[in-house]
Amino acid sequence: MIRNVDIENENLPNWLFIVRKINISHQDYDESSAHQHKYYQFLFFEKGGGVHIIDDQEYEVKPNSIHFISPNHVHYLKITKATKGYVCMFKKELFFINNESENFLEGVDLLSNWNKNPIVEFDDVRCEEMVSVMELLCVEYEEHQNRKYEVILMFLKVFLIKASRLHIRSQKVSIGSKERLIAQFLGLVEKNHNAATLINFYAQEMGITSVYLNRIVKEKYNKSVSDFINEKTILEAKRILQFSSDSVKEIAFQLGFEDPSYFSRFFKNHSGFTPLSYRKKVLEK
C-alpha cells in the first residue's frame, strides 16, 4: 500500500518550505517505506550511503549527490547511519510570493515529471559551493526575520539553478511512449486553469482516447486525470484569492464554474477552507 504523505501538524500549519538535516526518520513520517507526496523534495547527501528507490528505479546514495523527487512520484529511502546532508521540501505555493511565476519550476529539468535521471553528482569543490547555499537556506529558515519567505525563495532558486547547471545534460535518456504522453498531459494541465475542461479535451489534444489517458495516468500515479485537474484548479484559485480583489463569483467564472456556490463547496472540499476564509488567512500572514 503506497502512502500519500503531507506534512501538516500543529507545529507546521500551512507550511511552504522546510529544510532539515538528513535523518533516517523525520518526525512527521518515515522515508524508509514507499510513499508519495504533493510537494517537491530534494535530498542532498554530503556523506554516507544507501539506496533510494524512485518509481521502481534504484539509485545508489553517494556522497556529493542530490536526489530530486517531484510530486506524486513513489519513492523510499534506506540510508546508512553515517549519512549526512540535508532534506528540503517545498510547495508550488512558495512561488506565489510577489506573484512569482511557478513556471520557474517547469524550467528546472531535474524537477520535471518525465525526467528519468533525477540525480546530480559533483566533486568536493562543487559540494562545498552547494553546501554554502544550503546553509544560507537553513539559517534563514530557522530565523524569524521580516520577509523571510522572499529570501528563502531567492536562495532556493539559486540552489536549483546551480544544481541544474551541474546536471549531466549530455547523458541521453530513453523515454518511453507512455512517459512522453504523461509528460504532455501534465504540461497541458499546467497551462489550463479551467475546471470545466473535460478529460476528452486532453485526450483529443494528445491524439489518444480518454480511457487510455486515464489508464496510463492511474498506472503511473494511482490518481485519476480528474484528480490532477482538480489540484491545478485549487492551486490557481489560491493564487487569484491571494493576489487579487476579485469576488468569489468572479473567480468562479474565471475558473469555469457556472455556479459560484458550487465553486465554494469545491474549494472547501479540497482545501479545508472557504474561499473567503482562505483569503483572510493568507492576508493575515
N, C-alpha and C positions, 0 to 999 in steps of 0.2 A: 504494500500500500504506500503510495507516494504522498508525503505530507505537503500541504500547501501552507507555507510559513509566512507570517508577517510579524514584525517586531512592534507590538503595541502593548504597553503596560502603563501603569500609573506613573512610573518614573520617566517614561519617554512618550508623552502624549503628542500625537500629530508630528512625529519626527520627520525630518527631511534628509538628514545626514548623520551618520555615525561612523566613528573611526575608533579602533581599539588595537591593542597589542594582540597578536595571534595567540590563541589558546585552543586546546583540543575541543573544549566545550565552552560556548558562550553562555552567559547567564540566562539568555532567552530561549535558546534552542540548541540542539546538538547537531553539529555538522557531520557526524560520522554515520548517519543513516540517510537514505535517499530522500530528497525534498526539493521543492521548488518555491520560488517566491516572486513577488510582483515588482521588486525593486532591482536595481543594478548592484553588482558587488564585484570587488576585486580583492585578491589575496596576494600580498607582496611578501615573498619569502626571502629573508636575508640568510638564514642558516637552516640546517636540518634536512629532513627528507620525508618520504612517504608516497602516497598515491592519491590522485584526485580523479574521480570519475565524473565526466560531464557528458550527458546524453549517451551513455553506454560507451563512450570513448575514454580509454585510460591514459592519464598523463602522469608522468613522474614528477614529484615535488623535488625541485632542485634549489640550491642556494642561488641568489641573484636572479630571481624569476618572478613574474607577475602572472596570475591566472585571472582571467576575466569571465564573469558569468552574467549573461543577460537575463531579463525577466522571463519566467516560465520554463527555463531550461532546468532539467532534472540533474542534480549533482550530489555527490557526497565526498567527504574528505577523511583520509586516515593519515595522520602525520606522527612522526616520532616526537618524543618528549623534548628533544633538543631543538625542535623547530622554533625559530624566532622570526618575527616580522610584524605585518600589520594586516588587518582586515578592514575594509572600507565598504560601507553600504550607503546608497543614496537613491532618492526617488526623483522622477521626472519633474515633480513639482518644485524641486530646488531651482530649476531653470526658469521658473516663473518670476523670480526676483528681478525687479526693474524691467519686467516684461521681456526678460531674456528669452530667446527662442530655444526651444528644446531641439530644434533642428541641428544644433551643435552635436548632439549625440549621434545623429544619423551620419555625420562625417567622421566619426571615430570607428574605424573598421573593426577594432577589437571588441566593440560592444554590439556589432551587428548580429542579428539573429541567424544569419546564414554562415557566419564565419566559422570555418572548421579548424582553425588554428588559433585558439584564444589564449595563447601563451607567448610571453615575451621573455627572452633570456638575454643577459648582458654581462659585461665584465665588472671587476671590482670598482673601477673608476666611475663607470656609469651608475653602479649601485649606490655609491656614496652620493652622487648627484640626486638620484631619486629619493634616497633616504632624507636628504635635506629638505626636499619639498614635503615629504610625508610628516616630518617633524613640525614644519610650519602649520600644516593642517591640524595636527594633534594639539598644538599649543592653542590655536585659535578655537578649536572645538571645546577645549576644557575651560577656556576663559569666557566670561560673560561681558563682552565688550559691545559697544554701540555698533550697529550694522554688521553683526557677527557673520550672518549667512552670506552677505555680499562678499566679504573677504574669503570665506570658505569656498565660495563658488569660483573666485578668481584663482585660488591655489589649486583647486580641483581641476580646472580647465588646463592650467599649466602642466599638471601631472599627466593628464590624459593625452595632451598634445605631445609631450616628451615620450610617453610610452608608445604612442602611435609611430613616432619617428624611429624608435628602436625596433619596431616590429619588422620582421624579416619579410618584406614585401616581394622579394624575388622568388620566394617559395611558392610553387604552383600547387594549388589545392583543387582536387577534383570535387566538384559539387554536383550531386545527383539531381535528376529532374524534379523530384518531389521537393527537395530543399530549395531549388530555384523558384518553384511555384509558391511555396510558403513564404519565401522572402518577398516575392512580388505581391502576394496578398497583404503581408504586414506593411509594405510600403504604401499600398493603396489605402489601407485603414488609417495610416498616419496622415495622409493628405485629405481624407474625407471626414468631416465633422457632423454629417447629417445622420441622426439616429434612425431616420425613416428609410435609409438605404438598405435594401434587402440583399440577401446573400446572392440572389440571381445577378445583381449588378456586378459584384466582384467576379463571379464565375464567368459572366459574359466578357468582361474586360480581359480575363485571363485565358479565354478560349477553352474552358472546361465546364463540366456540369457542376451544379451546386451540390449534388450528392457527393461527387468525388472531392470537391473542395472541403466540404465539412469532414469527410473521412480522413483526409491526409492531415488536416489541422488537428483533429481529435487524436489521431495516432501519435502525432508529434508532441502535443502539449496536454492531452487529456482535457481539452477545453473546446467548446464549440466556436464556430465563426461568430455567433451572436454574442458570446462572452467577450470576444475581442472588440467588437463594435461597441458594446455597452461600456467597456472600460475606457475606450477612447472618447466616447460621448461624455462620460463623467469627468474625465481629465479636462476636456475643452470647456465644460460647464464651470468647473472650478476656476479656470483661467479667466473667463468672462466675469464671473462673480467678483473675483479679486481685483481686476484691473479695469472695470467699467462701472458705470452707474446705471446700466440698463436694468429695467424691471424684470422680474421673473417671467412675465408674459413675453417680453421682447426676446429674452434669452431662449425661452421655449421655442418660439418661432424660428429663431436663428438656427437652432439645432434640429429642426424638422419635426417638432411636436405640434400637432394641431390643437391639443388640449393642454393649457398651462397647468391645470390641476393634475393631470396625468404625469407631466414632467416633474412636478414637485414630489409626487409619490415615487416616481422612478429614481429621482435623485436621493431621496431619503433611504430607499431600499438598498441602494448601492454604496452610500457614503455614511449613513447613520445620522445625517443632518438634513434639515430642510434647507432649501437654497438660501433663505434669509438668515438662518442661524449659522450657516457656514460662512456667509459673507461677514457677519458680525464677528465671528471667531477670528478670521484671518485679519480683519481690520484692527482688532484689539491687540494683536501681537506687537 
